[in-house]
Amino acid sequence: MKRAIKSLTDTLRATRERKGISQRALSAKLGIPQSRLSRIENAAVDVRTSSLLDLARALDLEPVLVPRRLVPAVTRIIEDALTSSGTEPKNRPLYRLDDGDEDA
């Protein structure tokens, strides 16, 4: 369980850093002490689900439950969207239903 939480908090930290938001600024936005945000990001505190949702949404993330068998596909879509433009997804389809053949 600790590893799953650490993965989640690592994602929150990486997103905050990628957006160039300091812990101090984010904690002020959330109305929590910076030290608490630090402990959350280091998975050193058992955080309430509502607090985790608030933190994710402040970073423009939306937590979603995904069937375990689909995690690799969802992860790949997210990685492709983020790396294709540097920081934000491009306005392009992330999948195709056909083989790309325009004449078909």
C-alpha positions in Angstrom: 0.0 0.0 0.0 2.8 2.4 0.9 4.3 1.9 -2.6 1.0 2.8 -4.3 0.7 6.0 -2.2 4.3 6.9 -3.0 3.6 6.6 -6.7 0.6 8.8 -6.4 2.4 11.5 -4.4 5.4 11.3 -6.7 3.0 12.1 -9.6 1.6 15.1 -7.6 5.0 16.4 -6.9 6.2 16.0 -10.5 3.1 17.8 -11.8 3.6 20.6 -9.4 7.3 21.0 -10.4 6.5 20.7 -14.1 4.0 23.5 -13.8 6.6 25.6 -11.9 4.5 25.9 -8.8 6.3 26.1 -5.4 5.2 24.1 -2.4 4.6 27.5 -0.7 2.3 28.8 -3.4 0.3 25.5 -3.7 -0.1 25.2 0.1 -1.3 28.8 0.2 -3.8 28.0 -2.5 -5.0 25.0 -0.6 -5.0 26.7 2.8 -2.6 24.2 4.4 0.8 24.6 5.9 3.8 24.1 3.5 5.2 21.5 5.9 2.0 19.4 5.5 2.2 19.6 1.7 5.9 18.5 2.0 4.9 15.5 4.2 2.1 14.6 1.7 4.5 14.7 -1.2 6.9 12.5 0.7 4.2 10.0 1.6 5.1 10.6 5.2 1.5 11.3 6.3 -1.8 9.4 5.8 -3.8 11.9 3.8 -7.6 11.9 3.6 -9.2 11.2 0.3 -10.8 14.6 0.2 -7.5 16.3 0.8 -5.9 14.3 -2.0 -8.7 15.2 -4.4 -8.3 18.9 -3.5 -4.5 18.7 -4.1 -4.9 16.9 -7.4 -7.5 19.3 -8.7 -5.5 22.3 -7.7 -2.8 20.9 -10.1 -5.5 20.5 -12.8 -5.5 16.7 -12.4 -8.5 14.5 -12.1 -8.1 11.3 -10.2 -9.8 8.4 -12.0 -10.2 4.7 -11.1 -9.0 2.6 -14.0 -9.4 -1.2 -14.3 -6.0 -2.7 -13.5 -5.7 -4.4 -16.9 -6.0 -1.0 -18.7 -3.4 0.8 -16.6 -0.6 0.3 -19.2 -2.8 1.7 -22.0 -3.9 4.7 -20.0 -0.3 5.4 -18.8 0.9 5.3 -22.4 -1.8 7.7 -23.6 -0.9 10.1 -20.8 2.9 9.8 -21.5 2.3 10.4 -25.2 0.1 13.4 -24.6 2.6 15.0 -22.2 5.8 14.3 -24.2 4.3 15.3 -27.6 4.2 18.9 -26.6 6.6 19.2 -23.7 4.1 20.0 -20.9 0.5 20.0 -22.2 -1.4 17.6 -24.5 -1.7 18.6 -28.2 -5.1 18.9 -29.7 -4.8 15.7 -31.7 -6.4 12.3 -31.5 -4.6 10.0 -29.1 -5.9 6.9 -31.0 -7.2 6.0 -34.4 -10.0 3.6 -35.3 -8.7 3.0 -38.8 -5.2 2.4 -40.2 -4.9 6.0 -41.3 -5.7 5.2 -45.0 -7.8 8.1 -46.3 -9.1 6.2 -49.4 -10.5 3.3 -47.4 
